[in-house]
Amino acid sequence: MLIYKDWVLTLKLKQHKIKVMIRFAKHYFDSIDGIEIYPIISLVLFFTIFITMLILVFKIPKESIEEISNLPLENDSKNNNHE
């Protein structure tokens, strides 16, 4: 029972430390002017890169995908010469 109480006390202490750190960070970020634009910029940047990669993947010809997928299976004398 003592171990459980110690574990609960440790957990409560960690939760308190996290709350204090979040409160400090929130106060610190509230004092910075113009910070509200950064999450918007990062979201737009993420979706731009994601959509670009999605378009590139769909534009790759099927023959190229098949050729690339078979590369690990090919027996190449240069790469498999262990003798």
C-alpha positions as CSV (number, residue, x, y, z in Angstrom):
1,M,0.0,0.0,0.0
2,L,2.9,2.3,0.7
3,I,4.3,1.9,-2.8
4,Y,0.9,2.9,-4.3
5,K,0.8,6.0,-2.1
6,D,4.3,7.0,-3.1
7,W,3.4,6.5,-6.7
8,V,0.2,8.7,-6.4
9,L,2.2,11.4,-4.6
10,T,4.9,11.3,-7.3
11,L,2.2,11.5,-10.0
12,K,0.5,14.5,-8.3
13,L,3.9,16.2,-8.0
14,K,4.6,15.7,-11.7
15,Q,1.2,17.0,-12.7
16,H,1.7,20.1,-10.5
17,K,5.1,20.7,-12.2
18,I,3.5,20.4,-15.6
19,K,0.7,22.8,-14.7
20,V,3.3,25.4,-13.4
21,M,5.4,25.0,-16.6
22,I,2.3,25.4,-18.8
23,R,1.2,28.5,-16.9
24,F,4.7,30.0,-17.2
25,A,4.8,29.2,-21.0
26,K,1.3,30.6,-21.5
27,H,2.2,33.9,-19.7
28,Y,5.4,34.1,-21.7
29,F,3.8,33.6,-25.1
30,D,1.0,36.0,-24.2
31,S,3.6,38.7,-23.8
32,I,5.0,38.3,-27.3
33,D,3.3,40.6,-29.9
34,G,2.3,39.0,-33.2
35,I,2.8,35.4,-32.1
36,E,-0.7,34.3,-33.2
37,I,0.5,34.3,-36.9
38,Y,3.0,31.4,-36.3
39,P,0.5,28.6,-35.9
40,I,-1.3,29.7,-39.0
41,I,2.0,29.9,-41.0
42,S,3.0,26.4,-39.8
43,L,-0.4,24.9,-40.7
44,V,-0.4,26.5,-44.2
45,L,3.2,25.3,-44.7
46,F,2.3,21.7,-43.6
47,F,-0.7,21.5,-45.9
48,T,1.3,23.0,-48.8
49,I,4.0,20.4,-48.5
50,F,1.5,17.6,-47.9
51,I,-0.6,18.5,-51.0
52,T,2.5,18.9,-53.1
53,M,3.8,15.5,-52.1
54,L,0.4,14.0,-52.8
55,I,0.3,15.4,-56.3
56,L,3.8,14.2,-57.0
57,V,3.0,10.7,-55.9
58,F,-0.1,10.6,-58.1
59,K,1.8,11.9,-61.1
60,I,4.5,9.2,-61.0
61,P,3.9,6.8,-63.9
62,K,2.9,3.2,-63.1
63,E,5.9,1.8,-65.0
64,S,8.3,3.8,-62.8
65,I,6.6,2.6,-59.6
66,E,6.8,-1.1,-60.7
67,E,10.5,-0.6,-61.6
68,I,11.3,0.9,-58.3
69,S,9.4,-1.7,-56.4
70,N,11.3,-4.5,-58.1
71,L,14.7,-3.0,-57.3
72,P,15.3,-4.9,-54.0
73,L,14.4,-8.2,-55.7
74,E,16.7,-8.0,-58.7
75,N,19.8,-10.1,-58.6
76,D,22.6,-7.8,-59.5
77,S,26.1,-9.4,-59.8
78,K,27.7,-6.2,-58.6
79,N,25.8,-6.1,-55.3
80,N,25.5,-9.8,-54.6
81,N,29.1,-10.8,-55.3
82,H,30.0,-12.2,-51.8
83,E,32.5,-14.8,-52.9
